[in-house]
Amino acid sequence: MERYSIQEFVHETMQQDKGEGLFELETARLLEINLTDKIWTKAGAMVSYRGNIKFEREGVFEHGLGKMFKKTLTGEGTSLMKATGQGKLYVADQGKKISILQLQGESLFVNGNDLLAFEPTIEWDIKLMKKIAGMLSGGLFNVKLEGEGLVAITSHYEPLTLLVTPDNPVFTDPNATVAWSGSLQHEFVTDISFKTFIGRGSGESIQMKFSGNGFVVIQPFEEVYFKQTNSMG
């Protein structure tokens, strides 16, 4: 095959069925979902599909008034899309690296911006970080997932997992924190003396402190969150 030919390019980049089940990583940054019924994905994450698939934006009352109220507070970041039908669905999020996790009765907290897709068998709830909402540049929130099923999360570049033990808590930058195990206790701590080193010239340096037994997933990147503005007035 001639080098740089169209045929070579097609051969090198062609989609391949790996037989890995519902979730299949076509590349490190592109997730194939072999859909047979229903799946939840981050709104706007669909990049391609084939087959008979119907897409619906999450209904206002789909998950009850409590979640609707919290979604209003956290803005569009929590919006989900429901895909139903049969076919192949490809989802991605701004070229971020994708990791697939199988929940087997455990619970997991995921930064709302880093949740890509999950099975409908998983229970979920939005957890607001109200204590620090006014200190960071945007509405930071996370989603608690628990039960049985697959979850796909994203990170900028390669994720790193830090183990937490009762005698060795972990401190992280909230904007670089991707996920953590539901068994951990977390709180927000501030340190004014660090503000000049971290680059936030005004206000306090905010850190997340994780205690207990579990793990924390971080990324080598500080996510920037933007608050939704009302363009109607």
N, C-alpha and C positions, 0 to 999 in steps of 0.2 A: 504494500500500500504506500503510495507516494506521500512523502512527508509534507505536512501542511495542506494536504488536499481536503476538499469538503468531506469526502468519504471518511478520511481519517478522523476529522473533527466529530462527525456524527458517531463514529464507532467509539471514540473516547468518551463522549458525553452522553451517550444514549441511556435512557432509563432502563433499568434492569430489575426484574422481579427476583427478590432474594428469598421469598418465602418466609419472611419473619413475622407474619401475622398482621394485626390491625395497624400498628405503627411501624414504619420502616424508614430508616434514614437513607434517602437517596444520595445525599451528600451531607457533610457535617452541618450544613446550613439550610437544608431543604428536607422537609418531612413529608413522606407519602403516607396517606391514611387510606387503607383498603376498606372502604366504607361498605357496610352491609345493613346498617340500621340508622343510628344517630350518633353524632359527636358534637361536642362543644369546642369551638375554637375562638381565639381572639378576633374580634371584629377587624376586618381589613387584612387578615393574614392570608386569605386565599390568593394564590398566584396562578393556579391552573386546575382543571379537573377534566375527567372524562367519565361518561356514564350518565345515569339519570339521578342527578343530585339537586335537591332544592335547598335554597339558603333563606334563612329567616333571621332577622335581627331579634335579639332577645326581647320578648314581650314585656310591657310595662309591669304586668301583674304575674309574670311567669313564675317568679320565686317569692311572691308575697310582698306585702307593704313594707316590711322591715328592710328587705334588701333594696327595694325601690328607693326608700328614703336615703339609705347609705350610698346608693349609686348616684343620687342627686348631689350629695355632698362631695363625692370623690371625682365627679366629672366623667368624661368619656373614657378614661383609662380602664374602667372596669367593664366596658361593653363587650358582650359576647355574641357570637354568631352560632346558630344551630344549623348544622348540615344534616339532612336526612336523605335516605335513598340508598342506591347502590352504585359503586364506581370507585375511581381513584381520585383522591383529593390531595392537592399539593399545597402546603402552607409554609410560610416563612415570615420572619420579622426583621426587616432591615439588615439582612445578612448576618444576624447574630447566630452564634453556635447553639445547636440544639442538643439537649440531653433528654433521654427517655427514662422514666422511673416507673416501676411497678409497685403500686401500693398494695400491701397485703394486710390490711387492717390497721396500718399505721396512720398517723396524721402528719401533715406537712404544711408549713407556711411558705408561701411563695410571694415575692414582691409582685404586686399587681401588674407591673409593666413587663414582667418576665414570664408570665403564664401564657403558653402558646395554645395548648389543646389538652382536653381530658375526656375520659369516658363518662357517659351519663350515669353510670353506676356509682360514681364518686359524689359524696356529699360535699358541699362547699358553702362558705360564708365569707363575706367581706369584713375585714377588721380594720377599723379606722385608727390612724395614729394621730389622734386629735392633739395630743400633748405637744407635738412638734410641728403641727401644720403651719403655724405662722412663722416658724424659724427657717424652714427650708423653702427653696424656690419652686413650690408646687405642692399639690396634695399627695403626700406619700401614704400609701395604703398597702395592705397585703391581703391575700386570700388564703383561708384555711381549707385544706383539702383533707378528706379522710374517707376510709373505706377500702374497697377493692376495685382496682382498675389501673389503667395506664395514664400517666401524666407526661406531657412534654413541656419542658421549661427552656428558656433561652438565656444566654449570657454573652456579653461582649468579650470575645476572645475566649481563652481556655478557663474554665471554672476551677477553683481550688476549694477543697473541702477541709475544714478545720474541725478537729474533734474537741468536744467540750466535756470536762469532767468536773465533779463538785469542787475539787481543789485547784482547778485551773480554768477560770472563766475566760471568755473570748470577747474582745471589744472590736467593733467594726464601724466603718463609715456607713451610714444608712444608704447612701447613694451607690455603694459598691456591694451591697448585700443582696443576694439573689434569693436564697431560701434557707430554711432551718427546720429541724425536726420539731414536731409538735410537743415533744416531751420537755423541751427547754423552757425556762423562764426568761423573758426578755424585758428589759427596761431601757429607758433613755437617760444618759448622763451627759452633763455639760462640763466643759473645761474652758474657761475664758483664756487661760494662758496659751492654749494651742491655736487660737484663732489666726494669728499672724503666720503660722507655719502651714496651715491647711489652705489658706488663700481666701477665707471668708473674712474680709476685713471688718465687717460690722456684725455685731451679735456674737453669740457663743458658738464654740465648736460642739457639735452634737454627735454623740457616739451611741451605738447600741451595745448593751452589755448582755451577754448570754451566759446563763448559769444552769447547772444541773448535769444531766447525762444526755449527750446527743451530738449533733453536728451542725455546722453552719457552712453554707456555700457562698463564696465571694467571687467577684470578678475583678480583673485588673483595669477597672474603668469606673468613673463616677458618672452615673446616670444623671441627666439633667431633666427635671420635671417642670412643665409649664402649666400654670393655672389656666383654666378655661375662662375666657372673657366673654362678656355678653355683648354681641355685636349689634343688638337691636336698640341701643339707646346710649 
